[in-house]
Amino acid sequence: MSVPAAPIILAIETSCDETAAAVLRGDELLSSRIASQTLIHSEFGGVVPEVASRNHLAKVAPIIGEALRAANILPEQIDCVAATRGPGLLTSLLVGYSFGKGLAIGLGKPFIGVNHIEAHLLSPFFGHKTGPRRSIGLVVSGGHTLLIRLEKVGHYEVIGSTLDDAAGEAFDKVGKLLGLPYPGGPQIDILARRGDRTRFDFPRPMTGSGNFNFSFSGIKTSVRYLLPKLEGDYLPDVAASFQESVVDSLVRKTMAAAAKCESNLVTVSGGVSCNSRLRQKMKEAAERMGKCLLLATPALTTDNATMIGYVGLQRLLAGEKSDLGLDADPNLVIGAGKDR
């Protein structure tokens, strides 16, 4: 398979409630378009799979068309189509993954199904000429909290994960307890800026466990039991104290993993990596420990197609393409050769 030095890649992302498309020429981003369903799902307090998939069906073709027009690229100029294969909501994944396969077949071009977690993991490297390299990566979002050792592209080992709630899930649930709009994570970040993060001493579960796993449900439960006892304007202090507990857990485990694995580079990605306190404390900890730190740019923290295209680029240049007989996989894992 002959691949141009800077192939044009159309990428599609529909793993949850964002319908996204991007066009890349090599590692240069030509266009990115995202149709968010946040307002639609806010009235339900969370993502409703059937509603999400119906909206994907209505939006996927128009969003791809917008991305191609913005990039000034015709369909016949595309060298490869990449789409999220998993993990995620099955009915959402099927929309983008099936559309991408059909488009690739129609154009006679290679198709690459991308692991959503791999895309988050590699997203901090986008725009860096050195490309993905040996590191410890924290992928932290509404559905995942993982510590992953990256040796090189395609060679990953999960060394830590949450045993219950993902960090982003805990943020959203506590946001609901505090009466904040969905999604609660960004709202807590804003509210916490005028709160006292030392007022309430919420637990830091598993920080002394000796491994790199996380637990966040206990912090959420502590908030639930505390709230009925409080009076006055306590919300900013609860938000700040809760956020500090979660961030402390994430930073401590990540830096401990970097030290144990003798990695000089730490990366942080996923939706929660946009949290201002997490970014601040990660920078402070990395500087204190003499580690290099790469944070995903805010535009690449939430679900987007740019990161899907970036992984597609890595795999295409390595001479890979996906078996068209494979279907979307909502439980797709990363590492141990199971991420393809």
C-alpha positions as CSV (number, residue, x, y, z in Angstrom):
1,M,0.0,0.0,0.0
2,S,1.6,3.3,-1.2
3,V,1.0,6.1,1.3
4,P,1.7,9.8,0.6
5,A,4.2,11.5,2.9
6,A,1.4,13.7,4.2
7,P,-1.8,11.7,3.6
8,I,-5.2,13.4,3.8
9,I,-7.3,11.8,6.5
10,L,-11.0,12.2,7.2
11,A,-11.7,11.3,10.8
12,I,-15.1,10.7,12.4
13,E,-16.0,10.5,16.1
14,T,-19.4,9.4,17.6
15,S,-18.5,7.5,20.7
16,C,-20.9,9.3,23.0
17,D,-22.8,12.5,22.5
18,E,-20.5,14.5,20.3
19,T,-20.8,14.2,16.5
20,A,-17.4,15.3,15.2
21,A,-15.4,15.3,12.0
22,A,-11.9,16.5,11.1
23,V,-9.6,16.6,8.1
24,L,-5.9,16.3,8.5
25,R,-3.1,16.6,5.9
26,G,-0.4,14.6,7.7
27,D,-0.1,16.0,11.2
28,E,-1.6,19.4,10.0
29,L,-5.1,20.0,11.0
30,L,-7.1,21.4,8.1
31,S,-10.5,21.6,9.8
32,S,-12.5,20.3,12.8
33,R,-16.2,20.4,13.4
34,I,-18.1,19.3,16.4
35,A,-21.9,19.2,17.0
36,S,-22.5,18.9,20.8
37,Q,-25.6,17.4,22.3
38,T,-24.9,18.7,25.8
39,L,-28.0,21.0,25.9
40,I,-30.2,18.1,24.6
41,H,-29.1,15.7,27.4
42,S,-28.9,18.3,30.2
43,E,-32.6,18.0,30.8
44,F,-32.1,14.3,31.5
45,G,-29.1,14.8,33.8
46,G,-26.9,12.6,31.7
47,V,-26.6,11.0,28.2
48,V,-29.5,9.0,26.9
49,P,-28.1,6.5,24.4
50,E,-31.2,6.4,22.1
51,V,-31.4,10.2,21.9
52,A,-27.6,10.4,21.3
53,S,-27.7,7.9,18.4
54,R,-30.7,9.5,16.7
55,N,-28.9,12.9,16.8
56,H,-25.7,11.3,15.4
57,L,-27.8,9.9,12.5
58,A,-29.1,13.3,11.7
59,K,-25.8,15.1,12.0
60,V,-23.0,12.8,10.9
61,A,-23.3,13.5,7.1
62,P,-23.7,17.3,7.5
63,I,-20.8,17.6,9.9
64,I,-18.5,15.6,7.5
65,G,-19.6,17.8,4.7
66,E,-18.8,20.9,6.7
67,A,-15.4,19.6,7.7
68,L,-14.5,18.8,4.0
69,R,-15.7,22.2,2.8
70,A,-13.8,24.0,5.5
71,A,-10.6,22.1,4.6
72,N,-11.2,22.7,0.9
73,I,-10.9,19.0,0.3
74,L,-13.0,16.9,-2.1
75,P,-14.0,13.4,-1.2
76,E,-11.9,11.9,-3.9
77,Q,-8.8,13.6,-2.4
78,I,-9.1,11.6,0.8
79,D,-6.4,9.0,1.3
80,C,-7.8,7.3,4.4
81,V,-11.0,7.3,6.6
82,A,-10.6,6.9,10.3
83,A,-13.5,6.4,12.8
84,T,-13.9,5.6,16.4
85,R,-14.4,1.8,16.9
86,G,-14.8,1.9,20.7
87,P,-15.1,2.0,23.6
88,G,-18.3,4.0,24.0
89,L,-22.1,3.7,23.6
90,L,-22.7,1.0,21.0
91,T,-25.6,2.7,19.3
92,S,-23.5,5.9,19.0
93,L,-20.4,4.1,17.8
94,L,-22.2,2.3,15.1
95,V,-23.3,5.5,13.4
96,G,-19.9,7.0,12.8
97,Y,-18.1,3.7,12.4
98,S,-20.5,2.3,9.8
99,F,-20.6,5.6,8.0
100,G,-16.8,5.7,7.9
101,K,-16.5,2.1,6.6
102,G,-19.1,2.8,3.9
103,L,-17.4,5.9,2.8
104,A,-14.0,4.2,2.6
105,I,-15.4,1.4,0.6
106,G,-17.2,3.8,-1.8
107,L,-14.0,5.8,-2.3
108,G,-11.8,2.7,-2.5
109,K,-9.6,4.0,0.3
110,P,-8.1,2.4,3.5
111,F,-10.3,2.4,6.6
112,I,-8.9,2.5,10.2
113,G,-11.0,1.9,13.3
114,V,-9.5,3.8,16.2
115,N,-9.5,3.1,19.9
116,H,-11.0,6.1,21.6
117,I,-8.7,5.7,24.6
118,E,-5.6,5.5,22.4
119,A,-6.7,8.7,20.8
120,H,-6.9,10.5,24.1
121,L,-3.6,9.0,25.2
122,L,-1.8,10.3,22.1
123,S,-3.6,13.6,21.9
124,P,-1.0,15.6,24.0
125,F,1.5,14.8,21.3
126,F,-0.5,16.3,18.5
127,G,1.4,19.3,17.1
128,H,4.8,18.1,18.5
129,K,7.3,17.2,15.9
130,T,8.9,14.5,18.1
131,G,5.6,12.5,18.0
132,P,4.4,10.0,20.6
133,R,7.2,8.6,22.7
134,R,7.9,6.8,26.0
135,S,5.8,8.2,28.8
136,I,3.2,7.7,31.5
137,G,-0.2,8.9,30.5
138,L,-3.2,9.8,32.6
139,V,-6.4,9.5,30.7
140,V,-9.1,11.0,32.8
141,S,-12.7,11.6,31.6
142,G,-16.3,11.0,32.4
143,G,-16.1,7.3,31.5
144,H,-12.4,6.5,32.1
145,T,-9.6,7.0,34.6
146,L,-6.5,5.1,33.5
147,L,-2.8,5.2,33.9
148,I,-1.1,3.9,30.8
149,R,2.6,3.2,30.2
150,L,3.4,4.1,26.6
151,E,6.5,2.6,25.0
152,K,5.8,3.5,21.4
153,V,2.7,3.8,19.2
154,G,0.7,0.6,19.5
155,H,2.6,-0.7,22.6
156,Y,0.6,0.2,25.7
157,E,0.2,-1.2,29.2
158,V,-2.5,-0.2,31.6
159,I,-0.9,0.0,35.0
160,G,-3.8,1.6,37.0
161,S,-7.5,2.3,36.7
162,T,-10.5,3.3,38.8
163,L,-12.1,0.5,40.8
164,D,-15.5,2.3,40.7
165,D,-16.5,5.7,39.4
166,A,-14.4,7.5,36.8
167,A,-13.2,10.9,38.0
168,G,-15.4,12.7,35.6
169,E,-18.4,10.6,36.6
170,A,-17.7,11.6,40.3
171,F,-17.5,15.3,39.3
172,D,-20.9,15.0,37.5
173,K,-22.6,13.1,40.3
174,V,-21.3,15.6,43.0
175,G,-22.4,18.4,40.7
176,K,-25.9,17.0,40.7
177,L,-25.8,16.7,44.5
178,L,-24.9,20.4,44.7
179,G,-27.8,21.3,42.3
180,L,-25.4,22.4,39.5
181,P,-26.4,22.1,35.8
182,Y,-25.2,19.0,33.8
183,P,-22.4,18.4,33.1
184,G,-21.2,19.1,36.7
185,G,-17.5,18.9,36.2
186,P,-17.0,22.3,34.5
187,Q,-19.5,23.9,36.9
188,I,-17.6,22.6,39.9
189,D,-14.3,23.9,38.5
190,I,-15.9,27.4,38.2
191,L,-17.6,27.3,41.6
192,A,-14.4,26.1,43.3
193,R,-12.4,29.2,42.3
194,R,-14.2,31.2,45.0
195,G,-14.2,28.4,47.6
196,D,-11.9,27.4,50.5
197,R,-10.4,24.1,49.4
198,T,-9.2,23.3,53.0
199,R,-12.6,23.7,54.7
200,F,-13.7,20.1,54.3
201,D,-11.2,17.2,54.6
202,F,-12.6,14.7,52.1
203,P,-10.8,11.4,51.8
204,R,-8.0,10.6,49.3
205,P,-8.9,6.9,48.7
206,M,-6.1,4.4,47.9
207,T,-3.3,7.0,47.9
208,G,-1.4,4.6,50.2
209,S,-2.5,1.4,48.5
210,G,0.9,0.7,47.0
211,N,-0.6,0.3,43.5
212,F,-1.7,2.8,40.8
213,N,-5.5,2.2,41.0
214,F,-8.1,4.9,41.9
215,S,-11.4,5.0,43.8
216,F,-13.7,8.0,43.7
217,S,-17.1,6.7,44.9
218,G,-16.1,7.2,48.6
219,I,-15.4,10.9,48.1
220,K,-18.8,11.3,46.5
221,T,-20.5,9.5,49.4
222,S,-18.7,11.7,51.9
223,V,-20.1,14.8,50.1
224,R,-23.6,13.3,50.2
225,Y,-23.5,12.6,53.9
226,L,-22.0,16.1,54.7
227,L,-24.5,18.2,52.8
228,P,-27.6,17.8,55.1
229,K,-25.4,19.1,58.0
230,L,-24.5,22.4,56.3
231,E,-26.1,25.8,56.4
232,G,-25.4,29.1,54.6
233,D,-23.4,29.5,51.4
234,Y,-21.4,26.4,51.6
235,L,-21.4,25.3,47.9
236,P,-18.1,27.0,46.9
237,D,-16.2,25.4,49.8
238,V,-17.7,22.0,49.2
239,A,-16.9,22.2,45.5
240,A,-13.3,23.4,46.2
241,S,-12.7,20.7,48.9
242,F,-14.1,17.9,46.7
243,Q,-12.2,19.0,43.7
244,E,-9.0,19.1,45.8
245,S,-9.5,15.6,47.0
246,V,-10.0,14.2,43.4
247,V,-7.1,16.2,42.0
248,D,-4.8,15.1,44.8
249,S,-5.5,11.5,44.1
250,L,-4.9,11.9,40.4
251,V,-1.6,13.8,40.8
252,R,-0.2,11.6,43.5
253,K,-0.9,8.3,41.6
254,T,0.4,9.7,38.3
255,M,3.6,11.0,39.7
256,A,4.2,7.8,41.7
257,A,3.7,5.8,38.5
258,A,6.2,8.0,36.7
259,A,8.7,7.5,39.4
260,K,8.2,3.8,39.6
261,C,8.5,3.4,35.8
262,E,11.4,5.8,35.6
263,S,9.6,7.8,33.0
264,N,10.8,11.4,32.4
265,L,7.6,12.4,30.5
266,V,4.1,12.5,31.9
267,T,1.0,13.3,29.7
268,V,-2.5,14.1,30.8
269,S,-5.6,14.0,28.5
270,G,-9.3,13.4,28.5
271,G,-12.2,15.7,29.5
272,V,-11.2,16.1,33.1
273,S,-7.7,17.2,32.0
274,C,-9.3,20.6,31.2
275,N,-9.9,21.2,34.9
276,S,-7.9,24.2,35.9
277,R,-6.8,22.9,39.4
278,L,-5.7,19.6,37.9
279,R,-3.6,21.4,35.3
280,Q,-2.1,23.6,37.9
281,K,-1.2,20.9,40.4
282,M,0.2,18.6,37.7
283,K,2.5,21.4,36.5
284,E,3.7,22.0,40.1
285,A,4.2,18.3,40.8
286,A,6.1,17.8,37.5
287,E,8.4,20.7,38.2
288,R,9.0,19.5,41.7
289,M,9.9,16.0,40.5
290,G,11.9,17.2,37.5
291,K,9.5,15.6,35.0
292,C,8.5,16.9,31.6
293,L,4.7,17.4,31.3
294,L,2.5,17.4,28.2
295,L,-1.1,18.5,28.7
296,A,-3.6,18.0,25.9
297,T,-4.7,21.4,24.6
298,P,-8.2,22.3,25.7
299,A,-9.6,21.8,22.2
300,L,-8.4,18.1,22.4
301,T,-9.5,17.3,25.9
302,T,-13.2,16.5,25.2
303,D,-14.3,14.1,22.5
304,N,-13.2,15.3,19.0
305,A,-12.2,13.9,15.7
306,T,-8.8,15.5,15.5
307,M,-7.3,13.0,17.9
308,I,-9.0,10.1,16.0
309,G,-7.4,11.3,12.8
310,Y,-4.0,11.6,14.6
311,V,-4.1,7.9,15.6
312,G,-5.3,7.0,12.1
313,L,-2.2,8.9,10.7
314,Q,0.2,6.9,12.9
315,R,-1.3,3.6,11.9
316,L,-1.5,4.4,8.2
317,L,2.1,5.5,8.1
318,A,3.0,2.2,9.8
319,G,1.3,0.4,6.9
320,E,-1.8,-0.7,8.9
321,K,-5.4,-0.8,8.0
322,S,-8.5,-2.3,9.7
323,D,-10.3,-5.5,8.8
324,L,-13.6,-4.3,7.4
325,G,-15.2,-7.4,8.9
326,L,-14.7,-6.0,12.4
327,D,-17.6,-4.2,14.0
328,A,-17.8,-1.4,16.6
329,D,-16.9,-2.6,20.1
330,P,-18.3,-0.7,23.1
331,N,-16.0,-2.5,25.4
332,L,-12.8,-2.2,23.4
333,V,-9.7,-2.1,25.7
334,I,-6.2,-0.7,25.3
335,G,-3.1,-2.7,25.7
336,A,-2.2,-6.4,25.4
337,G,-2.8,-6.2,21.7
338,K,-6.6,-5.8,22.2
339,D,-6.9,-2.2,21.1
340,R,-7.1,-2.9,17.4
